[in-house]
Amino acid sequence: MKWCSFEMQEEQRVGIVEGDFVYDVSNQVHTTNLLEVIAREFEPDIDLDVAVSYRVTEVKLLAPYRPLKNVICIGKNYEEHVKEMDTAGAGKLVIFTKAPTSVVGPEAIIERHPELTDKLDYEGELAVIIGKSGRDIEAVEEHIFGYTILNDVTARDVQKEHVQFFRGKSFDTFCPMGPFILTPDELQFPLQIKTSVNGETRQNGTTADMIRPIDELIRTLSKGMTLEAGDIIATGTPAGVGHGMTPPTYLQTGDTVEVAIEGLGTLRNVIV
């Protein structure tokens, strides 16, 4: 299934997308918050034949949901990205978080925050949605609800001001996410990840290049720590970020950033 959250007549709804149509299933799942559906930890019985449908172009797609806890992010998970960033500690797993208040949806603006940073950057990533809570997880497949696109927007200068990345990654609007969540049965790995700025391809990678694959990430993160349904894991970014270009090329007001992943569509946002 391809899940989404959308706005219709200024009301948030939960939808299932098929082809060019989105089906409003809010009444069937008894909530307008997709996070509540995920937190129930079972797949609801959906009948699209009785659901009201709209063309996807008729509705406003939102971020699938805003997590209750921080978004868990993985750094240095693509070798070429490690090289372009020229950072120490290559080979070590980097784990940090983004504040849930940074989450916005497709077509939402990314705030430039010029008073705080002049080194605004993008990181297109595949994100995993945990669908079943667990600790010391071994049967990884049983704990995944689905996958979505995430842009780990970063203020590079602020990121370097502190020992931890949290603040430079967590300004409001710094976590665009969506437009859909696709369940694992409909996704075929490896997946191509492309990020473009104003139509120019900057990142063009594949999940096959991950240093640590998704199952290893989930097993590692869940050791001694409970992952809860609705937790989000951003799995790292391929090479091609603005900071790694020669010279470094950062996002400016008016830039359009698009992150596209096979099967998951395109996450598009504009810098304002």
Salt bridges, closest charged atoms under 4 A:
ASP24 OD2 - ARG13 NE 2.79
GLU79 OE2 - LYS83 NZ 3.80
GLU80 OE2 - LYS83 NZ 3.39
GLU84 OE2 - HIS81 ND1 2.78
GLU107 OE2 - ARG268 NH1 2.79
GLU111 OE1 - HIS113 NE2 3.76
ASP121 OD2 - ARG156 NE 2.86
GLU123 OE2 - ARG156 NH2 2.77
GLU123 OE2 - LYS169 NZ 3.50
ASP136 OD2 - ARG135 NE 3.45
GLU138 OE1 - ARG219 NE 3.52
ASP152 OD1 - LYS98 NZ 2.61
ASP152 OD2 - LYS169 NZ 2.82
GLU161 OE1 - HIS162 NE2 3.68
GLU200 OE1 - ARG202 NE 3.35
ASP215 OD2 - ARG219 NH1 3.38
GLU216 OE2 - ARG212 NE 3.86
GLU228 OE1 - LYS69 NZ 3.80
ASP231 OD2 - LYS69 NZ 3.38
GLU258 OE2 - ARG268 NE 2.53
